C-alpha cells in the first residue's frame, strides 16, 4: 500500500510539473497598444495626444544667420559701436537659432480651446561696448560686453532662451503673449528678413494682451484688445530737466494698458485692415522727490491702414503688402521695438569741412517731452512700409521692400530743446553751448530700401540674401563739440550732417 501511494503521488507531482511547464509556454495575451492617431480636424500635422481628445502639432525651425556691417544680427546699425563706423564696428556678426512651437486644440461645447507656445534658443557671437583692461591704461572696448540678447555678461559669445508667444484662445478670447492686434495682417514682414523696418508694429515678439475677436462672416472680423504697453510700446517720456540733449526718460509706475481696435477683411483677393490704438503716457516727477510735482498724464494714439493683395497678374503667388501709420504720443506703433535704435540715433561719418574731425547725425523720438513745471508735449510721427514679392519659379523669389518714418516735434518742444529763436535749450547746452549750430531742429526722417532673394531647393529649406540701405535725414546744421569715448570718438568738432549706412543679412533656414 505504501508503495502504491508513493507511485500515485509521484505520478501526480509529475503531471503537475508537466502541466505547469506547458502553461508557462502558452502565449500570454498582449496588452493593447495605443497608437497615435492622426487628427484631421485642424489641418495637417495634428495628432491626438494618447488617451485624450486633445490634438497637438509640433513645429519650428533651425536658422543660421550672419550680418555684414552690424553689431547686432537684426537691429539697424545706427548707434553705439554699430553707428561709430570705426574699428569698434563689427564687420560681421553670427547667430544660430532653434525655434520650437507647440499648438494644442480641444473641441468643447463652447468651441475650440487652443493653446500656443513658441520659444527660441539662440547663440550669438560678436563683441562690442565700453571698457578697458583692469590695471591697464590701454583702452579697448572689444570683448567687454556680450552680444545683444544673450545671457551673461563679459562674454563675446553666449546663449539665451526667449519666448515669442504663449497664449490661450477660447470662445473668441485671446489671453497671453500674442501678436498685437494693431499689427499688419501679413505674416511676419511685408517681404523682408531684416527686422528693423519702421512704419508699423513688429509681429516677431508677442505682447501680453486680453482680446475679444468677433467674427461676422465672409472674412470680416473685429478685435478689441487691452495690451501691455511696458515691454514693447514705451518710447520714452523725456524729462528735459535732466542733463543731456533730450533729457532722460522719466516713467512712473504702470497705470493703464494700451487699448486697441482692429477691423479686418480677409477674402480670396487679399486682406484689408484698419487699426487704432490709445496709449497713456504716465510720467513720474520733475525732480527726485514727490514734492517737486509732476506733469499730468497725456494720452496718445495711433492709427494704421494695411493692405495685402494676393496672386497679382505678374505671377502665381506674387503679392503686394503695404501699410501706412500715423502716431501722436505713441511712437512705438511706427518705430517698432525691433527698430527702436531709430528712436535714439547717433551715426558718425566723415566730413569735408576744414578743421572738422568728422560728422555725426542725431535723432531722438520719444512719445513725449516735458520741461520743468510744464506739461507733456507729444511727438508726432507718420510712416509707411511695403514690399512687392515676385516668384520667378517654384524655387526662387525676390522681394523689393522699403519703409519711411518722419518724426515731428511741436513748437513748444522745439523751444525746450533748441531755445527761443534757436538760442539756448537742452540741445545747445549739451554741446558746450552749441555755438557752431546754425540750425537747431529735432525733427528727422528715416528712409529704408532693400532687396531680398530666396532660394528653396527642397521643401522647407531656404537660403536668402537680404541687403538694406538706410538714410538718416536730420535737420540740424552747423558744427558741435562732442565726444563718444565709449566707442572711441574723441572730443572734437563734428559737422552735423545727414548719414547713410548699409548692411546685408545672409540666412539659411530649415522649417520642420
C-alpha positions in Angstrom: 0.0 0.0 0.0 2.8 2.3 0.9 4.4 1.6 -2.5 1.2 2.3 -4.3 0.7 5.6 -2.6 4.2 6.6 -3.5 3.6 5.7 -7.1 0.3 7.6 -7.2 1.7 10.8 -5.5 4.9 10.7 -7.7 2.8 10.5 -10.9 0.5 13.3 -9.7 3.6 15.5 -9.0 5.0 14.7 -12.4 1.7 15.6 -14.1 1.5 18.9 -12.2 5.1 19.8 -13.1 4.5 19.0 -16.8 1.2 20.9 -16.8 3.0 23.9 -15.2 5.7 23.8 -17.8 3.2 23.7 -20.6 1.2 26.6 -19.1 4.4 28.6 -18.8 5.0 28.0 -22.5 1.5 29.2 -23.6 1.3 32.6 -25.3 0.2 35.4 -22.9 -2.4 37.9 -24.3 -0.5 41.2 -25.1 -1.7 44.5 -23.7 -3.4 46.6 -26.3 -1.0 49.1 -27.9 -2.5 52.6 -28.1 -1.2 54.0 -31.4 -1.0 57.8 -32.1 -3.9 58.7 -34.3 -4.0 61.5 -36.9 -6.3 64.4 -36.0 -7.7 65.8 -39.2 -9.9 68.5 -37.6 -7.4 71.3 -37.7 -5.3 70.7 -40.8 -2.2 68.6 -41.5 0.4 67.9 -38.8 -2.0 67.4 -35.9 -2.2 64.1 -33.8 -4.3 63.1 -30.8 -2.4 63.1 -27.6 -2.8 59.4 -26.5 -5.6 58.9 -24.0 -7.2 62.3 -24.6 -9.4 64.2 -27.1 -6.8 66.9 -27.5 -4.9 67.4 -30.7 -1.3 68.6 -30.8 1.1 69.8 -33.5 4.8 70.4 -33.1 6.8 72.7 -35.4 9.7 75.1 -35.6 12.9 75.9 -37.5 16.7 75.9 -37.3 18.3 79.0 -38.6 21.9 80.2 -39.2 22.4 84.0 -39.8 25.3 86.2 -40.5 25.0 90.0 -40.9 27.7 92.1 -42.6 28.4 95.6 -41.2 26.4 95.4 -38.0 26.9 94.8 -34.3 23.5 93.0 -34.0 22.2 90.5 -36.4 18.7 92.0 -36.8 19.0 95.6 -35.5 19.8 98.6 -37.6 23.4 99.8 -37.3 22.6 103.4 -36.4 24.0 104.0 -32.9 26.6 102.8 -30.3 29.5 100.8 -31.7 27.4 99.9 -34.7 27.0 103.6 -35.7 30.6 104.6 -34.8 31.9 103.4 -38.2 35.4 102.8 -36.8 37.5 99.8 -35.6 34.9 99.0 -32.9 32.2 98.4 -35.5 31.8 94.8 -36.3 32.4 93.7 -39.9 30.1 90.8 -39.3 28.0 89.1 -36.5 26.9 85.4 -36.4 23.8 83.9 -34.9 22.3 80.4 -34.7 18.7 79.8 -33.5 16.3 76.9 -32.9 12.6 77.6 -32.7 10.1 75.3 -31.1 6.3 75.8 -31.2 3.6 73.7 -29.7 -0.1 74.0 -30.8 -2.9 72.2 -29.0 -6.6 72.2 -29.7 -9.6 70.6 -28.0 -13.2 70.7 -29.2 -15.7 71.6 -26.5 -19.4 72.6 -26.3 -18.2 76.2 -26.2 -15.9 75.9 -29.2 -12.3 75.0 -29.7 -9.9 75.6 -26.8 -6.4 76.4 -28.2 -3.0 76.9 -26.6 0.0 78.0 -28.4 3.7 78.3 -27.3 6.7 79.4 -29.3 10.2 79.6 -27.8 13.6 80.2 -29.2 17.1 79.0 -28.2 19.8 81.4 -29.5 23.5 81.6 -29.8 25.1 84.9 -31.0 28.8 85.7 -31.3 30.1 89.2 -31.6 31.7 91.8 -29.4 31.1 95.4 -28.6 30.8 98.0 -25.8 32.8 100.2 -23.5 35.5 99.3 -21.0 39.2 98.8 -20.5 41.5 96.1 -19.3 41.9 96.0 -15.5 45.1 97.7 -14.4 45.8 98.9 -17.9 45.9 102.3 -19.4 45.2 100.9 -22.9 41.6 101.4 -23.9 39.8 98.6 -25.7 36.0 98.1 -25.6 36.1 94.9 -27.6 35.2 91.8 -25.6 33.8 93.6 -22.5 30.2 93.2 -23.3 28.2 90.2 -24.5 26.3 90.1 -27.8 22.8 91.6 -27.7 20.0 89.5 -26.2 22.4 86.9 -24.9 22.6 85.6 -21.4 25.5 86.6 -19.1 27.9 89.5 -19.4 31.5 90.0 -20.3 31.4 87.3 -23.0 31.9 87.7 -26.7 29.6 84.7 -27.3 26.7 83.4 -25.3 23.3 81.7 -25.5 19.8 82.7 -24.4 16.3 81.4 -24.3 13.3 83.6 -25.3 9.6 83.3 -25.7 7.8 84.7 -28.8 4.3 83.6 -28.0 2.4 81.9 -25.1 -1.4 82.3 -25.2 -4.8 80.6 -24.8 -7.7 81.1 -27.2 -11.3 80.2 -26.1 -14.8 81.4 -27.3 -13.4 84.3 -29.2 -10.9 85.4 -26.5 -7.1 85.5 -26.7 -5.3 85.7 -23.4 -1.5 85.8 -23.1 1.5 86.8 -25.3 0.3 87.0 -28.9 0.8 89.2 -31.9 -0.6 92.7 -31.3 -4.0 93.3 -32.8 -2.6 96.5 -34.3 0.0 94.7 -36.4 -0.4 94.4 -40.2 -2.2 91.2 -41.3 0.5 89.7 -43.3 2.7 87.0 -41.7 5.8 88.5 -40.2 7.2 91.1 -42.6 6.0 92.7 -45.8 8.7 90.9 -47.8 12.0 91.0 -46.0 14.0 89.1 -43.4 15.6 92.3 -42.0 13.9 93.1 -38.6 14.5 96.9 -38.4 11.8 98.3 -40.7 10.0 101.4 -39.4 6.4 102.1 -40.4 4.4 99.7 -38.2 4.4 97.2 -35.4 6.5 94.1 -35.2 4.9 90.6 -35.3 8.0 88.8 -34.1 7.6 89.4 -30.4 4.1 88.8 -29.0 2.7 91.2 -26.5 0.7 90.4 -23.3 -3.0 91.0 -24.0 -6.6 90.3 -23.4 -8.5 90.4 -26.6 -12.0 89.5 -27.9 -12.5 88.9 -31.6 -16.0 88.9 -33.1 -16.5 87.0 -36.4 -19.2 88.5 -38.7 -18.8 86.0 -41.6 -17.4 86.4 -45.1 -13.9 87.0 -43.7 -14.9 90.1 -41.7 -13.8 90.3 -38.0 -13.4 93.0 -35.3 -10.9 92.6 -32.5 -11.0 94.7 -29.3 -7.9 94.4 -27.1 -6.2 95.6 -23.9 -2.4 95.0 -24.2 0.6 95.6 -22.0 2.5 98.7 -23.0 5.6 98.3 -20.9 7.6 95.7 -22.7 7.5 97.0 -26.2 5.3 100.1 -26.6 7.1 102.7 -24.5 9.3 105.0 -26.5 10.0 107.4 -23.6 8.5 110.3 -21.7 11.6 112.5 -21.7 12.2 114.9 -18.8 14.2 117.8 -20.1 15.1 118.9 -16.6 17.7 116.1 -16.7 21.1 116.8 -18.3 21.5 115.8 -22.0 20.4 117.0 -25.4 17.0 115.3 -24.9 16.9 114.9 -21.2 16.1 111.4 -19.9 13.0 109.1 -19.9 11.1 109.5 -16.7 8.4 106.9 -16.4 6.2 106.4 -13.4 4.6 103.0 -12.5 2.2 101.2 -14.7 -1.3 102.7 -14.7 -3.2 101.8 -17.9 -2.8 99.3 -20.7 -3.0 100.3 -24.4 -6.4 99.8 -25.9 -6.5 98.6 -29.5 -9.3 98.0 -32.0 -8.8 96.3 -35.4 -11.2 95.7 -38.2 -10.1 93.0 -40.8 -11.5 91.8 -44.1 -9.8 88.6 -45.2 -11.0 87.2 -48.6 -9.7 85.4 -51.6 -8.4 88.6 -53.3 -6.4 89.7 -50.2 -6.6 91.3 -46.8 -7.6 94.8 -45.6 -7.2 96.0 -42.1 -7.8 99.3 -40.2 -6.4 99.6 -36.7 -6.4 102.2 -33.9 -4.7 102.3 -30.5 -4.8 104.5 -27.4 -1.6 104.9 -25.3 -1.3 106.5 -21.9 1.9 108.4 -21.1 2.3 108.3 -17.3 5.3 110.4 -16.2 7.0 110.5 -12.8 8.2 113.7 -11.1 10.0 116.7 -12.3 12.7 116.0 -9.7 13.8 113.2 -7.4 11.0 113.5 -4.8 7.2 113.8 -4.7 7.2 117.5 -3.7 8.8 118.5 -7.0 5.5 117.9 -8.7 4.7 116.0 -12.0 3.0 116.6 -15.3 -0.5 115.3 -16.0 -0.9 112.1 -17.9 -1.1 112.5 -21.7 -3.0 110.1 -23.8 -1.5 109.4 -27.3 -3.0 107.5 -30.2 -2.0 105.7 -33.3 -3.9 104.7 -36.5 -2.9 102.4 -39.4 -4.3 101.1 -42.7 -2.8 97.9 -44.2 -3.5 96.1 -47.5 -2.3 92.7 -48.8 -3.1 91.8 -52.4 -2.7 88.2 -53.3 -2.0 86.5 -56.6 -1.5 89.6 -58.7 -1.1 89.1 -62.5 2.7 89.2 -62.5 2.9 85.5 -61.5 1.5 82.8 -59.3 1.9 83.6 -55.6 3.1 87.2 -56.2 1.9 89.6 -53.5 1.9 93.3 -52.7 1.9 94.3 -49.0 1.6 98.0 -47.9 0.9 99.8 -44.7 0.6 103.4 -43.6 0.6 104.6 -39.9 0.2 107.9 -38.0 1.0 108.4 -34.3 0.7 111.2 -31.8 2.3 110.4 -28.5 2.5 106.7 -29.4 5.8 106.4 -31.3 6.4 102.6 -30.9 3.4 102.0 -33.2 5.6 103.4 -36.0 9.2 102.9 -34.9 8.6 99.4 -33.5 10.7 97.7 -30.8 13.0 95.8 -33.3 13.7 99.2 -34.9 14.0 101.0 -31.6 17.5 102.2 -32.4 15.9 104.7 -34.7 14.3 106.4 -31.7 17.8 107.3 -30.5 20.1 107.7 -33.5 23.8 108.7 -33.5 25.6 107.8 -36.7 29.2 109.0 -37.3 30.8 109.6 -40.7 33.4 111.7 -42.5 33.4 115.5 -43.3 34.9 117.7 -45.9 34.8 120.8 -43.8 38.3 122.3 -42.9 39.2 122.0 -39.2 36.5 119.4 -38.5 37.3 115.9 -37.2 34.2 114.1 -38.7 30.4 114.3 -38.9 27.5 113.0 -36.9 23.8 112.7 -37.4 21.4 112.8 -34.4 17.8 111.9 -33.9 15.6 111.0 -30.8 11.9 110.1 -30.9 10.2 109.6 -27.5 6.4 109.6 -27.0 6.5 112.9 -25.2 8.9 115.5 -23.7 8.3 118.0 -20.9 10.3 120.7 -19.1 10.4 122.0 -15.5 6.9 122.6 -14.3 5.4 122.0 -17.8 3.0 119.5 -19.3 3.9 116.6 -21.6 4.2 117.6 -25.3 3.5 114.7 -27.7 5.9 113.8 -30.5 4.1 113.1 -33.8 5.2 110.6 -36.5 3.9 109.2 -39.7 5.3 106.3 -41.7 4.8 103.5 -44.2 6.3 100.3 -45.3 5.6 97.7 -48.0 7.0 95.1 -50.4 6.4 93.5 -53.7 7.3 89.8 -53.9 7.7 88.0 -57.3 8.1 84.3 -57.7 10.5 83.5 -60.6 9.7 79.8 -60.4 8.8 77.3 -57.6 12.4 77.6 -56.2 13.3 81.3 -56.5 11.6 84.6 -55.4 12.7 88.2 -55.0 11.2 90.9 -52.9 11.7 94.7 -53.2 10.8 96.4 -50.0 11.0 99.8 -48.3 10.0 101.9 -45.3 9.8 105.5 -44.2 9.2 107.4 -40.9 9.0 111.1 -40.2 9.4 112.4 -36.6 7.9 115.8 -35.8 8.1 118.0 -32.6 5.7 120.8 -31.9 6.8 124.4 -31.3 6.8 124.1 -27.5 9.0 121.0 -27.7 11.4 122.7 -30.1 11.7 125.8 -27.8 12.6 123.5 -24.9 15.2 121.6 -26.9 16.6 124.4 -29.1 15.7 127.5 -27.1 13.6 130.5 -28.2 14.9 131.6 -31.6 17.2 128.6 -31.6 19.4 130.0 -28.8 19.8 128.0 -25.6 17.8 124.9 -24.9 18.9 121.4 -23.9 20.5 120.5 -27.2 22.8 123.5 -27.3 23.6 123.2 -23.6 24.7 119.6 -24.1 27.3 120.6 -26.6 29.3 123.4 -24.9 26.7 126.0 -25.7 26.4 124.8 -29.4 28.0 128.0 -30.7 28.5 126.3 -34.1 24.9 125.2 -34.5 23.4 127.2 -37.4 20.1 125.4 -37.5 18.5 123.7 -34.5 15.6 121.4 -35.3 15.0 118.0 -33.6 12.8 116.7 -36.5 14.2 113.9 -38.6 13.3 111.3 -41.2 14.3 107.7 -41.7 14.3 106.1 -45.2 15.0 102.4 -45.9 15.1 100.4 -49.1 16.1 96.8 -49.6 16.0 93.7 -51.8 16.0 90.1 -50.8 16.3 86.9 -53.0 15.4 83.5 -51.7 16.2 80.0 -53.0 14.3 77.0 -51.8 16.0 73.9 -53.4 13.8 71.5 -51.5 10.7 71.9 -49.4 11.1 73.8 -46.2 14.8 74.6 -46.8 15.5 78.2 -47.8 18.7 80.2 -48.4 18.4 84.0 -48.6 20.4 87.2 -49.1 18.9 90.5 -47.8 20.6 93.9 -48.3 19.2 97.1 -46.7 20.2 100.7 -47.3 19.3 103.3 -44.6 19.3 107.1 -44.8 19.1 109.5 -41.9 17.7 112.9 -42.9 18.3 115.0 -39.8 17.5 118.7 -39.6 20.4 120.1 -37.5 23.1 122.1 -39.3 26.5 123.5 -38.4 29.0 122.0 -36.0 29.2 120.8 -32.4 32.0 119.9 -30.0 31.3 116.5 -28.5 32.8 113.1 -27.8 31.8 109.4 -27.5 34.7 107.8 -25.7 32.7 104.5 -25.2 33.0 103.9 -29.0 36.4 105.6 -29.5 35.2 109.0 -30.6 37.5 111.8 -29.2 36.4 115.2 -28.0 36.5 117.2 -31.2 34.5 119.3 -33.6 31.9 117.4 -35.7 29.8 118.5 -38.6 26.0 118.0 -38.1 25.2 116.1 -41.3 22.8 113.5 -42.8 24.1 109.9 -42.7 23.8 106.7 -44.7 24.6 103.1 -43.9 24.0 99.7 -45.4 24.0 96.1 -44.2 23.5 92.6 -45.6 21.9 89.6 -43.9 22.6 86.0 -45.1 20.3 83.3 -43.8 19.9 79.5 -44.1 16.7 78.2 -42.5 15.1 74.7 -42.3 11.5 74.6 -41.2 10.0 71.5 -39.7 
